[in-house]
Amino acid sequence: MQAALIQTTSSDDPRENLARISAKIRSAVNDGAGFVLTPEVSNCVSSSRSHQQGVLQFETDDLSLAGYRALAAELGIWLLIGSLALKTGDADGRFANRSFVIDPSGTVTSRYDKIHMFDVDVTPEETYRESDGYRPGARAIVSETPFGKLGLSICYDVRFAYLYRALAKAGAEILTVPAAFSPVTGKAHWESLLRARAIETGCYVLAPAQTGTHSVSRGKERRTYGHSLAISPWGEVLADGGTEEGVVAVELDPSKVAEARGKIAALRHDREFEGP
């Protein structure tokens, strides 16, 4: 299976982003991809809660999800929407950061809500409180496809190794980590974290990313790291998207998962222990 990771610079306009990413998906499929992945918050990059309230929709009404479902059916591909920011109807008004797996008929086969919220102080000028606007998910998801089982995650999840071990022990062979990573933490940690998750689990890791400076009509300007990465089950970097918008292609070979796990069967070597 040829997979393609979409790297893009989403704005805070969902319609514009749908058109931009759809064009990249078509290009990837024309080049042979049968599985395409988009980054986190593909529909809207924004720090303005008031703007989000005005442009975001509920899942049942979301124009981006409807557009991607129709596109997957038209092109006959598997599609991972890294995530969409969606209204939830929660009493506190918080949104969901939700990933979708769409099959070649356009059917949503799996949904995953980001579990770990990015509440950090990277520098005095760069702080994030994702949990102010988004409610965390509570369930890990493994999604069945003909080319392997997908373990779903989103961005900040990558720092929590126990999630990926649980996904791998539940059968995942390909871990998806769509992201909108900070440039500061991206330079320091992005590749190391992704390679570690691959090495620990013997899984492919596919991480499509937002990149560059994002155009916003309201709120604080946002910059992201880029460098969409595909990592082998042995921890090798197979492809790196750099910092420009584009498409990163990689061939997935299920036998490589079995090969890596055959060499180091760490998933079978867990032991109970006491303390600390």
Secondary structure as the mmCIF struct_conf table of DSSP 4:
data_model
#
loop_
_struct_conf.conf_type_id
_struct_conf.id
_struct_conf.beg_label_comp_id
_struct_conf.beg_label_asym_id
_struct_conf.beg_label_seq_id
_struct_conf.end_label_comp_id
_struct_conf.end_label_asym_id
_struct_conf.end_label_seq_id
STRN STRN1 GLN A 2 GLN A 7
STRN STRN2 THR A 8 THR A 8
BEND BEND1 ASP A 12 ASP A 12
HELX_RH_AL_P HELX_RH_AL_P1 PRO A 14 ASN A 30
TURN_TY1_P TURN_TY1_P1 ASP A 31 GLY A 32
BEND BEND2 GLY A 34 GLY A 34
STRN STRN3 PHE A 35 LEU A 37
TURN_TY1_P TURN_TY1_P2 GLU A 40 VAL A 41
BEND BEND3 SER A 42 ASN A 43
BEND BEND4 SER A 47 SER A 47
HELX_RH_AL_P HELX_RH_AL_P2 ARG A 49 VAL A 55
STRN STRN4 PHE A 58 PHE A 58
HELX_RH_3T_P HELX_RH_3T_P1 GLU A 59 ASP A 61
HELX_RH_AL_P HELX_RH_AL_P3 LEU A 63 LEU A 75
TURN_TY1_P TURN_TY1_P3 GLY A 76 GLY A 76
STRN STRN5 TRP A 78 LEU A 86
STRN STRN6 LYS A 87 LYS A 87
TURN_TY1_P TURN_TY1_P4 ALA A 91 ASP A 92
STRN STRN7 PHE A 95 PHE A 95
STRN STRN8 ALA A 96 ILE A 102
TURN_TY1_P TURN_TY1_P5 PRO A 104 SER A 105
BEND BEND5 GLY A 106 GLY A 106
STRN STRN9 VAL A 108 ASP A 113
BEND BEND6 HIS A 116 HIS A 116
STRN STRN10 ASP A 119 ASP A 121
BEND BEND7 VAL A 122 GLU A 125
STRN STRN11 THR A 127 ARG A 129
HELX_RH_AL_P HELX_RH_AL_P4 GLU A 130 GLY A 133
STRN STRN12 TYR A 134 TYR A 134
STRN STRN13 VAL A 142 SER A 143
TURN_TY1_P TURN_TY1_P6 PRO A 146 PHE A 147
HELX_LH_PP_P HELX_LH_PP_P1 LYS A 149 LYS A 149
STRN STRN14 LEU A 150 LEU A 152
HELX_RH_3T_P HELX_RH_3T_P2 CYS A 155 ARG A 159
HELX_RH_AL_P HELX_RH_AL_P5 ALA A 161 LYS A 169
TURN_TY1_P TURN_TY1_P7 ALA A 170 GLY A 171
BEND BEND8 GLU A 173 GLU A 173
STRN STRN15 ILE A 174 THR A 176
STRN STRN16 ALA A 179 ALA A 179
HELX_RH_AL_P HELX_RH_AL_P6 PRO A 183 THR A 185
HELX_RH_PI_P HELX_RH_PI_P1 GLY A 186 TRP A 190
HELX_RH_AL_P HELX_RH_AL_P7 GLU A 191 THR A 201
TURN_TY1_P TURN_TY1_P8 GLY A 202 GLY A 202
STRN STRN17 TYR A 204 ALA A 207
STRN STRN18 ALA A 209 GLN A 210
STRN STRN19 THR A 211 HIS A 214
HELX_LH_PP_P HELX_LH_PP_P2 SER A 215 SER A 215
BEND BEND9 SER A 217 GLY A 219
STRN STRN20 ARG A 222 TYR A 225
STRN STRN21 LEU A 229 ILE A 231
TURN_TY1_P TURN_TY1_P9 PRO A 233 TRP A 234
BEND BEND10 GLY A 235 GLY A 235
STRN STRN22 VAL A 237 ASP A 240
TURN_TY1_P TURN_TY1_P10 GLY A 242 THR A 243
BEND BEND11 GLU A 244 GLU A 245
STRN STRN23 GLY A 246 GLU A 251
HELX_RH_AL_P HELX_RH_AL_P8 PRO A 254 LYS A 263
HELX_RH_3T_P HELX_RH_3T_P3 ALA A 266 ARG A 268
#
